[in-house]
Amino acid sequence: AVMRHKAQHYHIKLPDREFDCTADFLAVQNIPTAGGGLMTNPHGIDNDRQLDLVIINHKSFFKLLRNLIALMRNKFDKQNNIEFIPVTEWCEVSADQKEWGSIDGELLEFSEFRAELYERPLKMLH
């Protein structure tokens, strides 16, 4: 699947700016891991009231291999083709076409989504 994957175009809106990007992987995370445990956001802290927008564009198969090696060596955040953008309020992502994404392990089809931080803590039922 990785060999046949093509990067997609996205439009990103943040409270202070808007921009377009092309990405092989895009995530809004509050923890260090994504994709079943891959350390894609080493700076992610689940209770710091901040999300991180992670944008990866491999641009070439060689860069993909370098990223995989960096991921295994815990140097993923040092790669120049990966952006980590702090999200302190909200983030909206629009895709040019329908995409499949994961929210807490559930696969969902989307063409846009909004991630937002809330002022007050959510109450949980156990």
C-alpha positions in Angstrom: 0.0 0.0 0.0 2.9 2.4 0.8 4.4 1.8 -2.6 1.2 2.7 -4.5 0.2 5.6 -2.2 0.0 9.0 -3.8 0.3 12.3 -1.8 -3.0 14.2 -1.4 -3.8 17.9 -1.4 -5.3 19.5 1.7 -6.4 22.9 2.8 -5.6 23.8 6.4 -7.3 26.5 8.5 -5.9 27.5 11.9 -7.0 30.5 14.0 -4.1 32.6 12.8 -3.6 31.4 9.2 -4.7 29.3 6.3 -2.5 27.3 3.9 -2.5 24.5 1.3 -0.2 21.5 1.6 0.5 18.2 -0.1 0.9 15.3 2.3 1.4 11.6 2.5 0.4 11.6 6.1 -1.5 14.2 8.0 -2.6 14.0 11.7 -3.9 16.2 14.4 -2.6 14.5 17.6 -2.4 15.0 21.3 -0.3 11.9 21.9 3.1 10.8 20.6 1.8 7.8 18.6 -0.4 7.2 15.5 -1.0 4.4 13.1 -1.0 1.6 15.7 1.9 2.8 17.8 4.3 4.6 15.4 6.0 7.5 17.2 5.0 10.2 14.7 4.8 13.0 17.2 7.5 12.7 19.9 6.5 16.0 21.4 2.9 15.0 22.0 1.7 15.2 25.6 -1.9 14.1 26.2 -2.7 16.7 28.9 -0.9 19.9 27.9 -4.1 21.5 26.4 -2.5 21.5 22.9 -2.8 19.5 19.8 -0.1 19.1 17.2 -0.7 19.1 13.4 1.8 16.6 11.9 2.3 16.9 8.1 4.6 14.5 6.3 5.4 14.7 2.6 7.9 12.1 1.5 8.4 13.5 -2.0 10.4 10.5 -3.1 10.8 6.8 -2.3 14.3 7.5 -0.9 12.9 10.0 1.5 10.3 7.5 2.6 13.0 5.0 3.4 15.0 7.7 5.4 11.8 8.5 7.4 11.3 4.9 8.2 14.9 4.6 9.5 14.5 7.8 11.5 11.3 6.5 12.9 13.0 3.3 14.2 16.0 5.3 15.6 13.7 7.8 17.4 14.9 10.7 15.2 11.7 11.2 13.3 11.2 14.8 14.4 14.6 15.8 13.0 13.6 15.1 9.4 13.3 18.2 7.1 10.1 17.0 5.3 8.0 16.7 8.5 6.2 19.7 10.0 5.0 19.9 13.6 2.5 22.8 14.0 1.1 23.6 17.5 -2.7 23.8 17.6 -3.9 25.7 20.7 -7.6 26.3 19.7 -8.8 24.5 16.6 -7.8 23.2 13.3 -9.9 22.5 10.1 -8.7 20.2 7.4 -10.3 19.9 4.0 -9.3 17.3 1.4 -9.8 17.6 -2.4 -11.5 14.1 -2.4 -12.9 11.6 0.1 -10.2 10.2 2.4 -10.1 7.4 5.0 -8.9 8.4 8.4 -8.7 7.1 11.9 -10.2 8.6 15.1 -9.2 6.7 18.2 -8.8 3.5 16.1 -12.1 3.8 14.2 -11.8 4.1 10.4 -14.0 6.9 9.0 -14.5 8.4 5.6 -14.2 12.2 5.4 -13.6 15.1 3.1 -13.2 17.6 6.0 -12.8 17.6 9.7 -12.4 20.0 12.6 -10.4 19.3 15.8 -11.1 21.6 18.6 -10.0 22.1 22.2 -12.7 22.8 24.8 -12.5 25.2 27.7 -13.9 23.0 30.3 -13.1 19.3 31.0 -15.4 16.7 29.6 -17.2 14.4 32.0 -16.6 10.8 31.4 -18.9 7.9 32.3 -17.3 4.6 33.4 
